[in-house]
């Protein structure tokens, strides 16, 4: 999904009016937002943080200094690790690492829903939607987190719902 489309989804989920104009620059199509009063903003996470502040929902950027740092870490992860990695092996490694990380967490920062969850959900949607039932079961923690985020009010919007089977269709016995 193009970054401008993700930013429009984010705007809507934050309850902002659709007044922003986005463009893209360079071969990587980095989003640019031209603001009414000041310089243009460049980059998915920079613009997303700006939109969160515009909507007066700063809690999505983290409540404590540590949580803010974790949100930043995951926003950076989204841009450096998720975007542009399209090979099956890259996706498998990414999902395996994320699955381990989410083992004892509800959200990326632990127990609070943040901007990191929203942007990682948008970034992973194109990969998760193509997983088989068996692959989804292999990444159970990612599947649980993803399913939870897609049902968070206002987040999924027009994106297709990813179905997760709750009971196994097969057994591991031989």
C-alpha positions as CSV (number, residue, x, y, z in Angstrom):
1,X,0.0,0.0,0.0
2,X,1.3,3.4,-0.9
3,X,2.3,5.6,2.1
4,X,-0.1,8.4,1.0
5,X,-3.0,5.8,1.2
6,X,-1.9,4.7,4.7
7,X,-1.7,8.4,5.8
8,X,-5.3,8.9,4.6
9,X,-6.4,5.9,6.5
10,X,-4.6,7.2,9.6
11,X,-6.2,10.6,9.2
12,X,-9.7,9.0,9.1
13,X,-9.0,6.8,12.1
14,X,-7.8,9.8,14.0
15,X,-11.0,11.7,13.1
16,X,-9.2,14.4,11.1
17,X,-10.9,16.2,8.2
18,X,-9.4,15.3,4.8
19,X,-7.6,18.5,4.1
20,X,-4.1,17.3,3.7
21,X,-2.4,16.9,0.3
22,X,0.3,14.3,-0.1
23,X,2.8,13.8,-2.8
24,X,5.7,11.4,-3.1
25,X,9.3,12.0,-3.9
26,X,12.1,9.8,-5.2
27,X,12.1,6.3,-6.5
28,X,11.1,4.9,-3.1
29,X,8.0,7.1,-3.2
30,X,8.7,8.8,0.2
31,X,5.5,10.7,1.2
32,X,5.6,14.5,1.5
33,X,2.9,16.6,3.3
34,X,2.8,20.3,2.4
35,X,1.6,22.1,5.5
36,X,-0.4,25.3,5.4
37,X,1.8,27.1,7.8
38,X,5.4,26.1,7.5
39,X,7.8,23.8,5.7
40,X,6.7,20.5,4.1
41,X,7.1,17.3,6.1
42,X,8.8,14.3,4.6
43,X,8.6,10.6,5.7
44,X,5.8,8.3,6.8
45,X,6.6,8.3,10.5
46,X,7.2,12.1,10.6
47,X,3.9,12.9,8.9
48,X,2.1,10.2,11.0
49,X,3.4,11.8,14.3
50,X,2.4,15.2,13.0
51,X,-1.2,13.9,12.3
52,X,-1.4,12.3,15.8
53,X,-0.5,15.7,17.4
54,X,-2.9,17.5,15.1
55,X,-5.7,15.2,16.4
56,X,-4.6,15.8,20.0
57,X,-4.0,12.1,20.5
58,X,-0.4,12.3,21.8
59,X,-1.0,9.3,23.9
60,X,-0.6,7.3,20.7
61,X,3.1,8.4,20.7
62,X,3.6,6.8,24.1
63,X,2.9,7.9,27.7
64,X,6.3,7.5,29.4
65,X,9.8,8.2,28.1
66,X,10.4,4.5,27.7
67,X,7.2,3.9,25.9
68,X,7.9,6.9,23.6
69,X,11.3,5.3,22.8
70,X,9.7,1.9,22.0
71,X,7.1,3.6,19.7
72,X,9.9,5.3,17.9
73,X,11.8,2.1,17.7
74,X,8.8,0.3,16.0
75,X,8.2,3.2,13.7
76,X,11.8,3.0,12.6
77,X,11.5,-0.8,12.3
78,X,8.4,-0.3,10.1
79,X,10.3,2.0,7.6
80,X,13.6,0.2,7.6
81,X,12.6,-3.5,7.9
82,X,9.0,-3.8,6.6
83,X,8.9,-1.4,3.7
84,X,10.7,-2.6,0.6
85,X,11.2,-6.2,1.8
86,X,9.2,-8.3,-0.6
87,X,11.0,-11.7,-0.8
88,X,9.3,-14.6,0.9
89,X,12.5,-15.2,3.1
90,X,12.5,-11.6,4.3
91,X,8.8,-11.8,5.2
92,X,9.3,-15.1,7.0
93,X,12.3,-13.7,9.0
94,X,10.3,-10.6,9.9
95,X,7.3,-12.6,11.0
96,X,9.4,-15.0,13.0
97,X,11.2,-12.1,14.9
98,X,7.9,-10.3,15.5
99,X,6.2,-13.5,16.7
100,X,8.9,-14.0,19.3
101,X,8.7,-10.3,20.4
102,X,4.9,-10.4,20.8
103,X,5.0,-13.6,22.9
104,X,4.3,-11.8,26.1
105,X,2.7,-8.6,24.8
106,X,-0.7,-7.4,23.8
107,X,0.6,-4.4,21.8
108,X,4.1,-3.5,20.5
109,X,4.7,-1.3,23.6
110,X,3.3,-3.9,26.0
111,X,-0.2,-3.0,27.2
112,X,-0.9,0.3,25.4
113,X,-2.2,0.7,21.8
114,X,0.0,3.2,19.9
115,X,0.8,4.6,16.5
116,X,3.4,1.9,16.1
117,X,0.6,-0.7,16.2
118,X,-1.4,1.2,13.6
119,X,1.5,1.7,11.1
120,X,2.9,-1.8,11.5
121,X,-0.6,-3.2,10.9
122,X,-0.9,-1.2,7.7
123,X,2.6,-2.2,6.6
124,X,2.1,-5.9,7.3
125,X,-1.4,-6.2,5.9
126,X,-0.2,-7.0,2.4
127,X,1.8,-9.9,3.7
128,X,-0.6,-11.3,6.3
129,X,-3.5,-11.3,3.9
130,X,-1.6,-13.8,1.7
131,X,-0.6,-16.2,4.4
132,X,-2.1,-19.7,4.5
133,X,-4.0,-21.1,7.5
134,X,-0.9,-23.1,8.4
135,X,1.4,-20.1,8.2
136,X,-0.9,-18.0,10.3
137,X,-0.8,-20.8,12.9
138,X,3.0,-20.8,12.7
139,X,3.0,-17.1,13.7
140,X,0.4,-17.4,16.4
141,X,1.4,-14.3,18.3
142,X,1.6,-12.2,15.2
143,X,-1.9,-13.5,14.2
144,X,-3.3,-12.7,17.6
145,X,-1.9,-9.2,17.5
146,X,-2.9,-8.6,13.9
147,X,-6.5,-9.9,14.5
148,X,-6.8,-7.6,17.5
149,X,-5.5,-4.5,15.7
150,X,-7.8,-5.1,12.6
151,X,-10.8,-5.1,14.9
152,X,-9.7,-1.9,16.8
153,X,-12.4,0.7,16.0
154,X,-11.7,2.7,12.8
155,X,-8.3,1.1,12.0
156,X,-9.1,-1.5,9.2
157,X,-11.6,0.7,7.3
158,X,-11.7,-0.5,3.6
159,X,-8.8,-3.0,4.0
160,X,-9.9,-6.6,3.6
161,X,-10.5,-8.5,6.8
162,X,-7.9,-11.2,7.4
163,X,-9.6,-14.4,8.6
164,X,-8.0,-16.4,11.4
165,X,-9.3,-19.9,12.1
166,X,-9.7,-20.3,15.8
167,X,-9.7,-24.2,15.9
168,X,-7.1,-26.3,14.2
169,X,-8.2,-28.1,11.0
170,X,-5.5,-30.8,11.4
171,X,-3.5,-32.4,14.2
172,X,0.2,-32.7,14.6
173,X,-0.1,-36.5,15.3
174,X,1.2,-38.9,12.8
